[in-house]
Amino acid sequence: MTDALKRLSDEGVAIWLDDLSRKRITSGNLAELIDQQHVVGVTTNPSIFQKAISEGDGYEQQLADLAARKVTVEEAIRMITTADVRDAADILRPVFDATDGRDGRVSIEVDPRLAHETRATVAEAKQLAWLVDRPNTLIKIPATEAGIPAIAETIGLGISVNVTLIFSLERYRKVMDAFLTGLEKAQERGLDLSKIHSVASFFVSRVDTEIDKRIDALGTDEAKALRGKAAVANARLAYQAYEEVFSTDRWAALERGAPTSSVRCGRRPV
């Protein structure tokens, strides 16, 4: 695996860890993955934190302190998760600095219950960015219909984002449009575009899981020959769309100040 990851890294592929826990942080495992497994980014979500906290390792003292202070469950979860993301961001900071911000980032997701509320998503993104308070943080926002304008507004405030739940080419085009709209808003506000980054997390394996079910239902030899191929084809079309958008005059008007959006293909944890 290490050799394969090295080859990918040498080809310019950014390896992200789709997992985080306090044990990974305090044991030195995250630092080891960065040093030996070429990991240059970390992404998190509520289910990852739920698993980490339920296993208990490393959270006992903070949980006891929070219980003594009688904070609500929601407040406790926010304090625990932002602390882990902050510590992970500090561990990745040398990578962030060495690559001028291209790599070395950690993402934290807005509350999934807000996925269909634009204004609440923006407010949550602002609060998470303030709580973590690290330049190499990405706020993860889902590419729902309500999430698209939230992405534009959040970027327009100068907050870097990781857009998740992208499955289709049509939705990805909307995400890229939101990214450019956000940069245009940030430019109007006089913000430094070079500090605003975005990642588009394009799902791969879940596309194959769904399409392969439909292929199996057809049952023909021609259909079966396409098993396991739809997701990669979809990702290739997404990258083609990416190249098209970032060669337009609209992007050229922003290019001198802003980094391009990155495409992250999500499959499974490293």
C-alpha positions, -999 to 999 in steps of 0.1 A, spaced: 0 0 0 28 24 9 44 20 -26 11 25 -43 4 57 -22 39 70 -30 33 65 -67 0 84 -65 16 111 -45 45 114 -69 19 118 -97 4 148 -79 -26 130 -63 -34 143 -28 -40 115 -3 -66 123 23 -75 103 54 -113 99 58 -111 94 95 -101 112 127 -101 104 165 -83 118 195 -64 85 197 -50 91 162 -39 125 173 -24 118 207 -7 85 198 12 100 169 -6 79 143 -18 109 123 17 123 122 30 89 112 5 87 83 15 121 71 52 112 73 51 76 60 18 72 41 18 105 22 -14 117 38 -18 155 31 -54 161 43 -81 148 67 -118 148 63 -143 142 90 -181 138 94 -205 132 123 -205 94 119 -167 94 122 -168 114 154 -197 93 168 -176 62 163 -145 78 179 -163 91 209 -183 59 215 -150 40 216 -139 64 243 -102 64 239 -89 99 249 -122 116 255 -128 105 291 -113 136 308 -129 161 285 -163 144 288 -160 145 326 -152 182 325 -181 190 302 -205 170 324 -193 188 355 -200 221 337 -235 208 327 -231 218 291 -257 204 267 -250 174 246 -250 195 214 -225 219 229 -203 191 242 -202 175 208 -192 207 192 -164 214 217 -150 179 213 -151 178 175 -137 213 170 -109 205 195 -99 174 174 -100 193 142 -79 221 156 -53 197 168 -53 178 135 -49 211 117 -19 220 138 -3 186 130 -9 192 93 3 228 94 38 221 81 23 205 50 0 235 46 29 259 49 53 239 26 27 238 -2 15 274 1 -19 261 13 -26 237 -15 -24 207 9 -24 202 47 -61 208 53 -87 194 77 -124 196 70 -153 197 95 -189 192 85 -218 215 93 -247 199 111 -264 175 86 -298 186 100 -292 220 83 -287 205 48 -319 220 35 -315 254 52 -293 279 34 -292 306 60 -286 282 89 -258 264 70 -240 297 64 -243 306 101 -230 272 112 -201 275 88 -191 309 102 -193 295 138 -173 264 130 -146 285 113 -145 308 143 -143 279 168 -115 260 151 -97 292 142 -70 276 119 -62 288 84 -60 252 71 -96 243 80 -122 236 54 -159 237 63 -178 208 47 -211 218 32 -234 193 13 -242 200 -23 -280 200 -17 -302 226 -34 -301 247 -3 -264 240 1 -254 255 -33 -262 291 -24 -247 285 11 -215 274 -6 -213 307 -26 -221 328 4 -196 310 27 -168 314 2 -179 350 -3 -171 355 34 -136 343 29 -142 308 44 -127 278 26 -151 249 20 -152 212 12 -183 204 -8 -197 169 -2 -225 147 -14 -216 153 -51 -228 124 -72 -238 138 -106 -221 159 -133 -250 183 -133 -247 189 -95 -209 193 -98 -214 221 -124 -236 239 -99 -209 235 -73 -183 250 -96 -206 279 -104 -212 285 -67 -174 285 -61 -169 312 -88 -199 332 -75 -184 330 -40 -150 343 -52 -167 371 -71 -185 381 -39 -152 379 -19 -135 400 -45 -162 427 -42 -156 427 -5 -119 432 -10 -109 399 5 -76 381 -4 -87 354 -28 -54 335 -24 -65 325 11 -98 310 -1 -97 274 -11 -123 248 -20 -125 211 -24 -152 192 -43 -157 157 -28 -170 136 -57 -183 103 -46 -170 73 -65 -178 39 -49 -214 48 -40 -221 55 -76 -209 21 -86 -229 5 -58 -262 20 -71 -255 16 -108 -243 -20 -104 -276 -29 -87 -294 -17 -118 -270 -35 -141 -276 -67 -122 -313 -62 -125 -310 -60 -163 -290 -93 -163 -277 -91 -198 -241 -99 -207 -237 -64 -223 -249 -48 -190 -228 -70 -168 -197 -59 -188 -202 -24 -174 -201 -34 -137 -177 -13 -117 -171 12 -145 -198 38 -141 -182 57 -112 -148 61 -128 -165 72 -161 -185 97 -141 -154 110 -123 -136 114 -157 -165 135 -170 -164 156 -138 -127 163 -144 -134 172 -180 -160 197 -167 -135 210 -142 -110 217 -170 -137 234 -191 -148 257 -163 -113 267 -152 -104 278 -187 -133 303 -191 -130 341 -192 -150 341 -159 -123 322 -142 -95 342 -159 -109 374 -143 -103 358 -109 -73 336 -116 -45 359 -106 -57 360 -70 -75 327 -64 -64 290 -63 -85 266 -84 -110 243 -67 -97 208 -61 -115 176 -69 -114 149 -42 -127 114 -51 -141 98 -20 -139 60 -18 -128 46 15 -106 55 45 -68 51 41 
